[in-house]
Amino acid sequence: MAEANPKKLLENKFLGGLVVPIAIVLVGALIIVGVTKMLSTERSYKDLVREIQSKTFGNRWVAAYELSKVISSSQIPAEEVPWLVENLSGVYDDAKDPRTRDFIVVAIGALKSNAGLDLLGRSLDDLDKNVKFHGLVALGNYPIGTKLNNEKILSFLDSKDFALQQAAVLVAGTHKMSAAVPRLVGLLTSDNTGIRYAAASALIPFKNQAALPTLKEILLAAGAKNSSGISLPEMTGLKLSLINALQKNNWSDLNETLIAVVNNEQNAKVISEARSALNQLKK
């Protein structure tokens, strides 16, 4: 994630499934030779917590990674969540290795429990930027209406790290933080394409007119090598997510652009979704 391997792309679920071009795979860059074998044995979440806590377990982060997978793929009994959060919080506070703290944050975020909000809030002050990033990602995936530390999250809108800045943009949009709107509008002129696109997308729930030119730019982009530097599959996913967000927020100001998408887009799925959006938004 932060070492020899480059960051990869991940489909985020912000803003109704919004895909952000520079989002980061949570685990891809941390997988090293031999880890697959280490993860091959079936273990319960309690077994994994005990492994993480073990003083003799050298690669605590591997168990933390596997725990995050277990939590994401299975339902942890509600009565066990406080025990899990308490124990993982203790590990987080004790862990010297940032990879362990990182996957603890991923695991806590996967729970989407209010019991984990304190740890996720503390993760935003972590010295490791990947831990901060995944703390923001986790908070962005919490249900809308969850009480968050908006001031702390919005402070990342001024970050010099584009990944942290973009994650904060998406949290602000997902949770409709109205205090963020002026700064989101300002980010529409960013030199970083990912930030511009994220800011425009985050402004959809506010139906902010300032985002329209950038949203049109995204929807009408064509070709595998467009001026944004974003690949065709990534751009296709972004278009689909924007169309979904326009429908979700019942915003018809881009209907003419959607007509142009239907007439000129090469991807059949995008065309189909644009037609569906038009049918809804014209009513």
DOFILO-895406 format. One record per residue (C-alpha): residue number from 1; z, y, x. Coordinates in Angstrom, 2 decimals, padded with zeros to 5 digits, always signed. Layout:
// residues N
(NUM; (Z; Y; X))
...
END
This chain:
// residues 283
(1; (+000.00; +000.00; +000.00))
(2; (+001.00; +002.55; +002.60))
(3; (+000.22; +000.66; +005.78))
(4; (-002.99; -000.92; +007.09))
(5; (-004.64; -001.67; +003.77))
(6; (-006.42; +001.00; +001.71))
(7; (-005.26; +001.92; -001.79))
(8; (-007.26; +000.31; -004.54))
(9; (-008.03; +001.25; -008.11))
(10; (-006.02; +000.36; -011.16))
(11; (-006.61; +000.79; -014.84))
(12; (-003.75; +002.90; -016.15))
(13; (-002.64; +002.84; -019.76))
(14; (-001.82; +006.54; -019.86))
(15; (-003.32; +008.52; -022.71))
(16; (-004.30; +005.47; -024.71))
(17; (-005.77; +003.51; -021.81))
(18; (-007.02; +006.35; -019.64))
(19; (-008.56; +005.16; -016.39))
(20; (-007.92; +007.51; -013.49))
(21; (-010.27; +007.23; -010.51))
(22; (-007.65; +007.34; -007.74))
(23; (-004.88; +005.36; -009.40))
(24; (-003.28; +002.77; -007.15))
(25; (-002.96; -001.01; -007.53))
(26; (+000.73; -001.77; -007.76))
(27; (+000.66; -004.86; -005.62))
(28; (-002.76; -005.42; -004.06))
(29; (-002.14; -003.76; -000.72))
(30; (+001.22; -005.44; -000.24))
(31; (-000.12; -008.98; -000.41))
(32; (-000.23; -010.44; +003.11))
(33; (-001.30; -013.78; +004.55))
(34; (+001.04; -016.51; +003.45))
(35; (+002.58; -014.74; +000.46))
(36; (+000.70; -016.89; -002.04))
(37; (+002.47; -019.99; -000.77))
(38; (+005.81; -018.22; -000.94))
(39; (+005.21; -017.39; -004.60))
(40; (+004.03; -020.82; -005.67))
(41; (+007.43; -022.18; -006.72))
(42; (+008.50; -021.51; -010.29))
(43; (+011.78; -019.61; -010.45))
(44; (+013.67; -017.89; -013.24))
(45; (+014.38; -014.18; -013.16))
(46; (+018.03; -014.92; -012.41))
(47; (+017.03; -017.10; -009.46))
(48; (+014.85; -014.30; -008.16))
(49; (+017.62; -011.72; -008.52))
(50; (+019.92; -013.98; -006.52))
(51; (+017.24; -014.34; -003.83))
(52; (+016.84; -010.58; -003.65))
(53; (+020.59; -010.19; -003.28))
(54; (+020.83; -012.87; -000.60))
(55; (+021.71; -011.54; +002.85))
(56; (+019.79; -014.42; +004.44))
(57; (+016.56; -013.94; +002.53))
(58; (+014.27; -012.19; +005.01))
(59; (+011.47; -011.08; +002.71))
(60; (+013.46; -009.67; -000.18))
(61; (+010.45; -007.66; -001.28))
(62; (+008.49; -010.87; -001.95))
(63; (+011.11; -012.01; -004.46))
(64; (+011.16; -008.49; -005.91))
(65; (+007.38; -008.67; -006.31))
(66; (+007.57; -012.05; -008.03))
(67; (+010.34; -010.76; -010.28))
(68; (+008.12; -007.87; -011.36))
(69; (+005.47; -010.45; -012.35))
(70; (+007.99; -012.54; -014.28))
(71; (+009.25; -009.50; -016.18))
(72; (+005.70; -008.35; -016.98))
(73; (+004.60; -011.76; -018.25))
(74; (+007.64; -012.89; -020.21))
(75; (+010.21; -011.53; -022.60))
(76; (+013.59; -010.98; -020.99))
(77; (+016.33; -011.51; -023.63))
(78; (+017.62; -008.12; -024.77))
(79; (+021.20; -009.13; -024.06))
(80; (+020.28; -009.86; -020.44))
(81; (+018.66; -006.49; -019.73))
(82; (+021.92; -004.65; -018.83))
(83; (+022.81; -007.44; -016.37))
(84; (+019.34; -007.30; -014.84))
(85; (+019.30; -003.50; -014.51))
(86; (+022.81; -003.42; -013.02))
(87; (+021.98; -006.03; -010.39))
(88; (+018.63; -004.56; -009.49))
(89; (+020.16; -001.10; -009.23))
(90; (+022.62; -002.47; -006.70))
(91; (+019.79; -004.00; -004.67))
(92; (+017.83; -000.75; -004.82))
(93; (+020.76; +001.25; -003.47))
(94; (+021.35; -001.30; -000.70))
(95; (+017.74; -001.96; +000.36))
(96; (+016.59; -000.49; +003.66))
(97; (+013.07; -001.84; +003.25))
(98; (+010.98; +000.54; +001.08))
(99; (+008.83; -002.39; -000.11))
(100; (+011.89; -003.96; -001.72))
(101; (+012.82; -000.68; -003.41))
(102; (+009.21; -000.27; -004.48))
(103; (+009.05; -003.59; -006.32))
(104; (+012.52; -003.09; -007.78))
(105; (+011.12; +000.07; -009.37))
(106; (+008.04; -001.83; -010.58))
(107; (+010.30; -004.53; -012.07))
(108; (+012.58; -002.02; -013.79))
(109; (+009.55; -000.16; -015.12))
(110; (+008.17; -003.38; -016.59))
(111; (+011.33; -003.72; -018.70))
(112; (+010.65; -000.37; -020.42))
(113; (+014.32; -000.23; -021.28))
(114; (+016.34; +002.97; -021.54))
(115; (+018.91; +001.20; -019.37))
(116; (+016.49; +001.55; -016.46))
(117; (+015.87; +005.29; -016.80))
(118; (+018.67; +006.25; -014.41))
(119; (+017.24; +004.14; -011.58))
(120; (+013.70; +005.34; -012.27))
(121; (+014.94; +008.91; -012.20))
(122; (+016.57; +008.30; -008.82))
(123; (+013.38; +006.72; -007.53))
(124; (+011.70; +010.13; -007.79))
(125; (+013.98; +011.31; -004.95))
(126; (+013.22; +008.29; -002.75))
(127; (+012.04; +009.03; +000.80))
(128; (+009.09; +006.66; +000.36))
(129; (+006.11; +008.14; -001.49))
(130; (+005.04; +004.77; -002.92))
(131; (+008.45; +004.34; -004.54))
(132; (+008.11; +007.81; -006.04))
(133; (+004.61; +007.02; -007.25))
(134; (+005.64; +003.82; -009.01))
(135; (+008.64; +005.60; -010.50))
(136; (+006.24; +008.10; -012.07))
(137; (+003.90; +005.32; -013.20))
(138; (+006.82; +003.48; -014.81))
(139; (+008.01; +006.60; -016.65))
(140; (+004.47; +007.28; -017.83))
(141; (+004.35; +003.84; -019.41))
(142; (+007.56; +004.35; -021.39))
(143; (+007.16; +004.85; -025.14))
(144; (+006.32; +008.38; -026.26))
(145; (+009.53; +010.09; -027.34))
(146; (+011.62; +008.64; -024.53))
(147; (+013.96; +011.32; -023.18))
(148; (+012.84; +012.03; -019.61))
(149; (+013.77; +014.52; -016.91))
(150; (+010.76; +016.73; -017.59))
(151; (+011.68; +019.33; -014.99))
(152; (+011.83; +016.75; -012.22))
(153; (+008.56; +015.13; -013.25))
(154; (+006.75; +018.45; -013.54))
(155; (+007.85; +019.42; -010.02))
(156; (+005.35; +016.83; -008.76))
(157; (+002.50; +018.85; -010.24))
(158; (+002.80; +020.97; -007.10))
(159; (+002.85; +017.97; -004.73))
(160; (+000.48; +017.97; -001.76))
(161; (+000.13; +014.21; -002.20))
(162; (-002.77; +013.71; -004.62))
(163; (-001.51; +010.33; -005.89))
(164; (+001.91; +011.77; -006.79))
(165; (+000.32; +014.86; -008.29))
(166; (-002.06; +012.82; -010.40))
(167; (+000.67; +010.47; -011.62))
(168; (+002.76; +013.48; -012.69))
(169; (-000.27; +014.95; -014.50))
(170; (-000.65; +011.77; -016.50))
(171; (+003.06; +011.49; -017.33))
(172; (+002.96; +015.08; -018.58))
(173; (-000.06; +014.33; -020.77))
(174; (+001.23; +011.01; -022.06))
(175; (+004.59; +012.48; -023.07))
(176; (+003.04; +015.75; -024.30))
(177; (+005.12; +018.00; -022.07))
(178; (+004.03; +021.38; -023.41))
(179; (+005.62; +023.20; -020.47))
(180; (+003.01; +021.56; -018.25))
(181; (-000.04; +022.99; -020.06))
(182; (-000.49; +026.19; -017.99))
(183; (-000.27; +024.22; -014.75))
(184; (-002.61; +021.52; -016.05))
(185; (-005.14; +024.20; -016.90))
(186; (-004.76; +025.54; -013.37))
(187; (-005.49; +022.09; -011.93))
(188; (-008.89; +022.06; -013.66))
(189; (-010.14; +024.06; -010.67))
(190; (-008.72; +021.64; -008.08))
(191; (-010.98; +020.67; -005.19))
(192; (-009.94; +017.06; -005.78))
(193; (-012.12; +015.39; -008.41))
(194; (-009.42; +012.90; -009.42))
(195; (-006.95; +015.71; -010.07))
(196; (-009.49; +017.70; -012.11))
(197; (-010.36; +014.69; -014.21))
(198; (-006.72; +013.73; -014.70))
(199; (-005.80; +017.29; -015.73))
(200; (-008.65; +017.45; -018.26))
(201; (-007.65; +014.10; -019.68))
(202; (-003.98; +015.10; -019.89))
(203; (-004.97; +018.16; -021.91))
(204; (-006.63; +016.11; -024.66))
(205; (-003.40; +015.61; -026.66))
(206; (-003.01; +019.41; -026.68))
(207; (-006.66; +019.91; -027.76))
(208; (-006.88; +022.54; -025.06))
(209; (-010.29; +024.22; -024.97))
(210; (-010.09; +024.85; -021.23))
(211; (-010.56; +021.11; -020.63))
(212; (-013.89; +020.90; -022.49))
(213; (-016.26; +021.63; -019.57))
(214; (-014.64; +018.98; -017.37))
(215; (-014.54; +016.45; -020.20))
(216; (-018.26; +017.06; -020.82))
(217; (-018.90; +016.58; -017.10))
(218; (-017.22; +013.18; -017.23))
(219; (-018.90; +011.98; -020.41))
(220; (-022.38; +013.02; -019.29))
(221; (-022.11; +011.78; -015.70))
(222; (-024.82; +009.24; -014.86))
(223; (-025.73; +006.88; -012.04))
(224; (-023.78; +004.77; -009.61))
(225; (-023.56; +007.61; -007.08))
(226; (-022.73; +010.76; -008.99))
(227; (-021.49; +014.01; -007.47))
(228; (-017.87; +013.07; -008.17))
(229; (-017.97; +010.20; -005.70))
(230; (-016.63; +007.85; -008.36))
(231; (-018.32; +004.47; -008.72))
(232; (-020.25; +003.51; -011.83))
(233; (-017.68; +000.93; -013.08))
(234; (-014.87; +003.46; -012.62))
(235; (-016.82; +006.18; -014.41))
(236; (-017.66; +003.80; -017.23))
(237; (-013.99; +002.97; -017.67))
(238; (-013.10; +006.65; -017.60))
(239; (-015.69; +007.47; -020.27))
(240; (-014.38; +004.72; -022.53))
(241; (-010.83; +005.94; -022.10))
(242; (-011.73; +009.55; -022.86))
(243; (-013.60; +008.51; -026.00))
(244; (-010.53; +006.51; -027.04))
(245; (-008.30; +009.52; -026.40))
(246; (-010.55; +011.81; -028.44))
(247; (-010.33; +009.38; -031.36))
(248; (-006.61; +008.92; -030.99))
(249; (-006.03; +012.67; -031.06))
(250; (-008.69; +013.31; -033.73))
(251; (-010.37; +015.99; -031.61))
(252; (-013.95; +016.67; -032.74))
(253; (-014.87; +019.53; -030.38))
(254; (-016.89; +017.16; -028.20))
(255; (-018.95; +015.63; -031.01))
(256; (-022.18; +017.19; -029.73))
(257; (-021.45; +015.73; -026.31))
(258; (-020.82; +012.33; -027.88))
(259; (-024.23; +012.55; -029.56))
(260; (-025.74; +013.19; -026.13))
(261; (-023.85; +010.17; -024.82))
(262; (-025.34; +007.99; -027.56))
(263; (-028.83; +009.24; -026.72))
(264; (-028.66; +009.13; -022.92))
(265; (-025.93; +006.74; -021.76))
(266; (-027.03; +003.51; -020.05))
(267; (-023.93; +001.44; -020.79))
(268; (-024.04; -000.31; -024.19))
(269; (-020.27; -000.41; -024.54))
(270; (-019.95; +003.34; -023.99))
(271; (-022.72; +003.96; -026.52))
(272; (-020.99; +001.74; -029.07))
(273; (-017.64; +003.46; -028.60))
(274; (-019.24; +006.91; -028.79))
(275; (-020.90; +005.97; -032.11))
(276; (-017.60; +004.68; -033.44))
(277; (-015.84; +007.88; -032.41))
(278; (-018.48; +010.01; -034.05))
(279; (-018.14; +008.08; -037.30))
(280; (-014.41; +008.73; -037.31))
(281; (-014.46; +012.33; -036.09))
(282; (-017.18; +013.48; -038.49))
(283; (-015.06; +012.55; -041.50))
END
